[in-house]
Structures are given as structure tokens and as C-alpha cells.
Amino acid sequence: MPRYNRLLKRNRITKCSVCGGNVRQVRSGEFVCVECGNTDLDDFGKVRQYLNENGPQTKEKIILETGVTRDVVNAFLEEQRLEVAPLSAKKLNCLVCGKEISSGTICSFCLRRTDGGMQGHAVNTDKGSEGKMRYM
């Protein structure tokens, strides 16, 4: 059984938290009691609801605000049920080649091609350093 399924099996909702009645799943992470109409959320439902209400958030904030464990949030990321949002909704493009970049005005490849004419400026290195900067 994949790690994801093991983690979610522990959180599977089978009975209503209010009346103990049977529940049915109405969408991923959301369950409604067939007897009293109460809505219960599993871990994914809690995360989804939190993100819908608050927009993109850091993993740490999601864990803190929803009470969902780090392992479960990591499992959602691994299973592609969640994705890491770009640092900004505004897209930036390299002024030279047009490649999408996360900061600055020129991508690291074009910056290297310019004979180091912009040395000392912070650039994103795009080598697994999401959101991290270094000086060239």
C-alpha cells in the first residue's frame, strides 16, 4: 500500500462527528452525514478549505493553521494533490530570451552570456534552490 494511502486510511471519516450516522463523500476530503446533514472534513478537506479561504500559503502555515501533520502534507505534495505555488502570481520573463524567471530581469543563462556584465546582482540559480538567491 503506498505511503499516501496508509496516511489517509488513518483519517478516513466513516461516521458523523455529531450524531454518529453514516456519511457519504460529496467531494475529495468532504463528507456529509446522510442522517443529520453535518459536514465533516478529513485532512485533505481541511487543507483544501484553508487554501480556498486564504489563498496560497507556506507549508508551515498550512500545518500550523489546519492541524494536519507534516507527513500528510508532504504526502499530498508527493501524490500531486497539492502543488507549490510560484512565489508571486506575477510572471517575470527574461528580457533577453523570454524564459520565465522568478526574480530579476535576466535569466542566469543569459546573464552568464553577457560576459559577467552584471556581476554582483542577485539572481535565481534555478538548481533546486526554489526561492533562494545567491550572488554571481
C-alpha positions as protocol buffer text, in pm:
chain_id: "A"
residue {
  index: 1
  type: MET
  ca { x: 0 y: 0 z: 0 }
}
residue {
  index: 2
  type: PRO
  ca { x: 153 y: 338 z: -98 }
}
residue {
  index: 3
  type: ARG
  ca { x: 256 y: 568 z: 186 }
}
residue {
  index: 4
  type: TYR
  ca { x: -16 y: 814 z: 89 }
}
residue {
  index: 5
  type: ASN
  ca { x: -294 y: 556 z: 127 }
}
residue {
  index: 6
  type: ARG
  ca { x: -164 y: 443 z: 467 }
}
residue {
  index: 7
  type: LEU
  ca { x: -162 y: 800 z: 597 }
}
residue {
  index: 8
  type: LEU
  ca { x: -511 y: 876 z: 470 }
}
residue {
  index: 9
  type: LYS
  ca { x: -660 y: 550 z: 592 }
}
residue {
  index: 10
  type: ARG
  ca { x: -596 y: 666 z: 950 }
}
residue {
  index: 11
  type: ASN
  ca { x: -800 y: 981 z: 879 }
}
residue {
  index: 12
  type: ARG
  ca { x: -1086 y: 825 z: 681 }
}
residue {
  index: 13
  type: ILE
  ca { x: -1424 y: 950 z: 800 }
}
residue {
  index: 14
  type: THR
  ca { x: -1685 y: 676 z: 834 }
}
residue {
  index: 15
  type: LYS
  ca { x: -1924 y: 816 z: 1094 }
}
residue {
  index: 16
  type: CYS
  ca { x: -2069 y: 1163 z: 1157 }
}
residue {
  index: 17
  type: SER
  ca { x: -1895 y: 1357 z: 1433 }
}
residue {
  index: 18
  type: VAL
  ca { x: -2230 y: 1497 z: 1554 }
}
residue {
  index: 19
  type: CYS
  ca { x: -2480 y: 1209 z: 1550 }
}
residue {
  index: 20
  type: GLY
  ca { x: -2268 y: 903 z: 1467 }
}
residue {
  index: 21
  type: GLY
  ca { x: -2468 y: 842 z: 1149 }
}
residue {
  index: 22
  type: ASN
  ca { x: -2332 y: 716 z: 818 }
}
residue {
  index: 23
  type: VAL
  ca { x: -2157 y: 966 z: 593 }
}
residue {
  index: 24
  type: ARG
  ca { x: -2115 y: 985 z: 219 }
}
residue {
  index: 25
  type: GLN
  ca { x: -1831 y: 1154 z: 37 }
}
residue {
  index: 26
  type: VAL
  ca { x: -1951 y: 1454 z: -164 }
}
residue {
  index: 27
  type: ARG
  ca { x: -1609 y: 1554 z: -295 }
}
residue {
  index: 28
  type: SER
  ca { x: -1248 y: 1490 z: -216 }
}
residue {
  index: 29
  type: GLY
  ca { x: -1198 y: 1545 z: 157 }
}
residue {
  index: 30
  type: GLU
  ca { x: -1560 y: 1637 z: 232 }
}
residue {
  index: 31
  type: PHE
  ca { x: -1822 y: 1406 z: 386 }
}
residue {
  index: 32
  type: VAL
  ca { x: -2191 y: 1474 z: 462 }
}
residue {
  index: 33
  type: CYS
  ca { x: -2399 y: 1281 z: 713 }
}
residue {
  index: 34
  type: VAL
  ca { x: -2697 y: 1116 z: 546 }
}
residue {
  index: 35
  type: GLU
  ca { x: -2897 y: 1146 z: 870 }
}
residue {
  index: 36
  type: CYS
  ca { x: -2835 y: 1497 z: 1009 }
}
residue {
  index: 37
  type: GLY
  ca { x: -2663 y: 1675 z: 717 }
}
residue {
  index: 38
  type: ASN
  ca { x: -2350 y: 1767 z: 914 }
}
residue {
  index: 39
  type: THR
  ca { x: -2037 y: 1818 z: 704 }
}
residue {
  index: 40
  type: ASP
  ca { x: -1704 y: 1670 z: 819 }
}
residue {
  index: 41
  type: LEU
  ca { x: -1364 y: 1723 z: 658 }
}
residue {
  index: 42
  type: ASP
  ca { x: -1072 y: 1483 z: 651 }
}
residue {
  index: 43
  type: ASP
  ca { x: -713 y: 1613 z: 636 }
}
residue {
  index: 44
  type: PHE
  ca { x: -729 y: 1690 z: 265 }
}
residue {
  index: 45
  type: GLY
  ca { x: -1063 y: 1867 z: 310 }
}
residue {
  index: 46
  type: LYS
  ca { x: -915 y: 2080 z: 589 }
}
residue {
  index: 47
  type: VAL
  ca { x: -617 y: 2180 z: 373 }
}
residue {
  index: 48
  type: ARG
  ca { x: -834 y: 2246 z: 67 }
}
residue {
  index: 49
  type: GLN
  ca { x: -1079 y: 2459 z: 265 }
}
residue {
  index: 50
  type: TYR
  ca { x: -795 y: 2655 z: 430 }
}
residue {
  index: 51
  type: LEU
  ca { x: -630 y: 2729 z: 94 }
}
residue {
  index: 52
  type: ASN
  ca { x: -962 y: 2825 z: -66 }
}
residue {
  index: 53
  type: GLU
  ca { x: -1025 y: 3074 z: 214 }
}
residue {
  index: 54
  type: ASN
  ca { x: -669 y: 3210 z: 248 }
}
residue {
  index: 55
  type: GLY
  ca { x: -504 y: 3164 z: -92 }
}
residue {
  index: 56
  type: PRO
  ca { x: -159 y: 3010 z: -139 }
}
residue {
  index: 57
  type: GLN
  ca { x: 27 y: 2958 z: 189 }
}
residue {
  index: 58
  type: THR
  ca { x: 356 y: 2811 z: 304 }
}
residue {
  index: 59
  type: LYS
  ca { x: 369 y: 2450 z: 415 }
}
residue {
  index: 60
  type: GLU
  ca { x: 447 y: 2558 z: 771 }
}
residue {
  index: 61
  type: LYS
  ca { x: 145 y: 2787 z: 785 }
}
residue {
  index: 62
  type: ILE
  ca { x: -82 y: 2512 z: 648 }
}
residue {
  index: 63
  type: ILE
  ca { x: 42 y: 2271 z: 914 }
}
residue {
  index: 64
  type: LEU
  ca { x: 3 y: 2527 z: 1193 }
}
residue {
  index: 65
  type: GLU
  ca { x: -341 y: 2654 z: 1091 }
}
residue {
  index: 66
  type: THR
  ca { x: -508 y: 2324 z: 994 }
}
residue {
  index: 67
  type: GLY
  ca { x: -353 y: 2082 z: 1244 }
}
residue {
  index: 68
  type: VAL
  ca { x: -270 y: 1843 z: 959 }
}
residue {
  index: 69
  type: THR
  ca { x: 65 y: 1671 z: 1017 }
}
residue {
  index: 70
  type: ARG
  ca { x: 378 y: 1743 z: 815 }
}
residue {
  index: 71
  type: ASP
  ca { x: 385 y: 1382 z: 689 }
}
residue {
  index: 72
  type: VAL
  ca { x: 33 y: 1411 z: 550 }
}
residue {
  index: 73
  type: VAL
  ca { x: 102 y: 1748 z: 382 }
}
residue {
  index: 74
  type: ASN
  ca { x: 421 y: 1601 z: 231 }
}
residue {
  index: 75
  type: ALA
  ca { x: 220 y: 1301 z: 108 }
}
residue {
  index: 76
  type: PHE
  ca { x: -29 y: 1538 z: -61 }
}
residue {
  index: 77
  type: LEU
  ca { x: 264 y: 1707 z: -237 }
}
residue {
  index: 78
  type: GLU
  ca { x: 419 y: 1375 z: -342 }
}
residue {
  index: 79
  type: GLU
  ca { x: 87 y: 1250 z: -477 }
}
residue {
  index: 80
  type: GLN
  ca { x: 35 y: 1581 z: -661 }
}
residue {
  index: 81
  type: ARG
  ca { x: -283 y: 1660 z: -470 }
}
residue {
  index: 82
  type: LEU
  ca { x: -118 y: 1989 z: -372 }
}
residue {
  index: 83
  type: GLU
  ca { x: 137 y: 2192 z: -560 }
}
residue {
  index: 84
  type: VAL
  ca { x: 385 y: 2456 z: -459 }
}
residue {
  index: 85
  type: ALA
  ca { x: 266 y: 2790 z: -592 }
}
residue {
  index: 86
  type: PRO
  ca { x: 511 y: 3031 z: -752 }
}
residue {
  index: 87
  type: LEU
  ca { x: 648 y: 3291 z: -516 }
}
residue {
  index: 88
  type: SER
  ca { x: 441 y: 3553 z: -693 }
}
residue {
  index: 89
  type: ALA
  ca { x: 133 y: 3539 z: -909 }
}
residue {
  index: 90
  type: LYS
  ca { x: 303 y: 3792 z: -1138 }
}
residue {
  index: 91
  type: LYS
  ca { x: 509 y: 3615 z: -1401 }
}
residue {
  index: 92
  type: LEU
  ca { x: 851 y: 3754 z: -1488 }
}
residue {
  index: 93
  type: ASN
  ca { x: 1030 y: 3688 z: -1813 }
}
residue {
  index: 94
  type: CYS
  ca { x: 1395 y: 3726 z: -1911 }
}
residue {
  index: 95
  type: LEU
  ca { x: 1441 y: 4047 z: -2112 }
}
residue {
  index: 96
  type: VAL
  ca { x: 1688 y: 3869 z: -2343 }
}
residue {
  index: 97
  type: CYS
  ca { x: 1539 y: 3525 z: -2423 }
}
residue {
  index: 98
  type: GLY
  ca { x: 1187 y: 3546 z: -2273 }
}
residue {
  index: 99
  type: LYS
  ca { x: 1230 y: 3244 z: -2039 }
}
residue {
  index: 100
  type: GLU
  ca { x: 1012 y: 3257 z: -1728 }
}
residue {
  index: 101
  type: ILE
  ca { x: 1214 y: 3360 z: -1421 }
}
residue {
  index: 102
  type: SER
  ca { x: 1124 y: 3400 z: -1055 }
}
residue {
  index: 103
  type: SER
  ca { x: 1320 y: 3719 z: -992 }
}
residue {
  index: 104
  type: GLY
  ca { x: 1534 y: 3979 z: -1160 }
}
residue {
  index: 105
  type: THR
  ca { x: 1520 y: 4079 z: -1525 }
}
residue {
  index: 106
  type: ILE
  ca { x: 1766 y: 3839 z: -1693 }
}
residue {
  index: 107
  type: CYS
  ca { x: 1786 y: 3459 z: -1652 }
}
residue {
  index: 108
  type: SER
  ca { x: 2106 y: 3301 z: -1519 }
}
residue {
  index: 109
  type: PHE
  ca { x: 2191 y: 3156 z: -1864 }
}
residue {
  index: 110
  type: CYS
  ca { x: 2169 y: 3494 z: -2041 }
}
residue {
  index: 111
  type: LEU
  ca { x: 2349 y: 3663 z: -1752 }
}
residue {
  index: 112
  type: ARG
  ca { x: 2645 y: 3425 z: -1798 }
}
residue {
  index: 113
  type: ARG
  ca { x: 2646 y: 3501 z: -2173 }
}
residue {
  index: 114
  type: THR
  ca { x: 2679 y: 3876 z: -2112 }
}
residue {
  index: 115
  type: ASP
  ca { x: 3046 y: 3842 z: -2005 }
}
residue {
  index: 116
  type: GLY
  ca { x: 2954 y: 3894 z: -1643 }
}
residue {
  index: 117
  type: GLY
  ca { x: 2842 y: 4249 z: -1713 }
}
residue {
  index: 118
  type: MET
  ca { x: 2600 y: 4231 z: -1424 }
}
residue {
  index: 119
  type: GLN
  ca { x: 2818 y: 4065 z: -1162 }
}
residue {
  index: 120
  type: GLY
  ca { x: 2716 y: 4142 z: -808 }
}
residue {
  index: 121
  type: HIS
  ca { x: 2343 y: 4131 z: -883 }
}
residue {
  index: 122
  type: ALA
  ca { x: 2129 y: 3869 z: -715 }
}
residue {
  index: 123
  type: VAL
  ca { x: 1993 y: 3601 z: -946 }
}
residue {
  index: 124
  type: ASN
  ca { x: 1796 y: 3282 z: -903 }
}
residue {
  index: 125
  type: THR
  ca { x: 2020 y: 2988 z: -995 }
}
residue {
  index: 126
  type: ASP
  ca { x: 1728 y: 2750 z: -1077 }
}
residue {
  index: 127
  type: LYS
  ca { x: 1920 y: 2446 z: -946 }
}
residue {
  index: 128
  type: GLY
  ca { x: 1686 y: 2315 z: -678 }
}
residue {
  index: 129
  type: SER
  ca { x: 1711 y: 2640 z: -484 }
}
residue {
  index: 130
  type: GLU
  ca { x: 1347 y: 2743 z: -516 }
}
residue {
  index: 131
  type: GLY
  ca { x: 1319 y: 3093 z: -375 }
}
residue {
  index: 132
  type: LYS
  ca { x: 1683 y: 3107 z: -267 }
}
residue {
  index: 133
  type: MET
  ca { x: 1922 y: 3365 z: -402 }
}
residue {
  index: 134
  type: ARG
  ca { x: 2297 y: 3391 z: -433 }
}
residue {
  index: 135
  type: TYR
  ca { x: 2539 y: 3643 z: -576 }
}
residue {
  index: 136
  type: MET
  ca { x: 2714 y: 3568 z: -903 }
}
